[in-house]
Amino acid sequence: MKEQKAVALKYDTENPSGAPKVVAKGKGAIAEKIIEKAEEFDVPLFQNAALADSLLNLDIDEQIPPNLYKAVAEVFVWLMQSEQKAQMSGR
């Protein structure tokens, strides 16, 4: 089994001109804790190994670079669609 990897992003809606930031990242046991916390708070999980690898190279509190905007935007679109589906199903 491959080593687990996880990256948590935050987008500050009060600063829409800023890019999302890395707020947590890790491999192995740290990644498992990040995933566990996400599940505990019903945060949807998106899997993309290539994107995770790119984001793991960033520092905590670092904004994502322009070359990752499109990939991260796709994640946020997926997240919004997931939240809408959850609301419609009464979750």
Residue pairs with C-beta under 8 A, 6 or more apart in sequence:
3 27
3 28
3 31
4 27
4 28
4 31
4 32
4 35
5 26
5 27
5 31
5 49
5 52
5 53
5 56
6 24
6 25
6 26
6 27
6 30
6 31
6 32
6 34
6 35
6 38
6 52
7 22
7 24
7 25
7 34
7 52
7 55
7 56
8 22
8 23
8 24
8 25
8 34
8 38
9 20
9 21
9 22
9 23
9 55
9 64
9 72
9 75
10 20
10 21
10 23
11 19
11 20
11 21
11 76
12 18
12 21
18 63
19 63
19 64
19 65
19 66
19 69
19 72
20 63
20 64
20 72
20 76
21 61
21 62
21 63
21 64
22 55
22 58
22 59
22 60
22 61
22 62
22 64
23 60
23 61
24 34
24 60
25 34
25 55
25 56
25 58
25 60
26 33
26 34
27 56
35 45
37 43
38 44
38 45
39 45
44 78
44 79
44 82
44 83
46 75
46 78
46 79
48 71
48 75
51 68
51 71
51 72
51 75
54 68
54 71
55 64
55 68
58 64
58 65
64 72
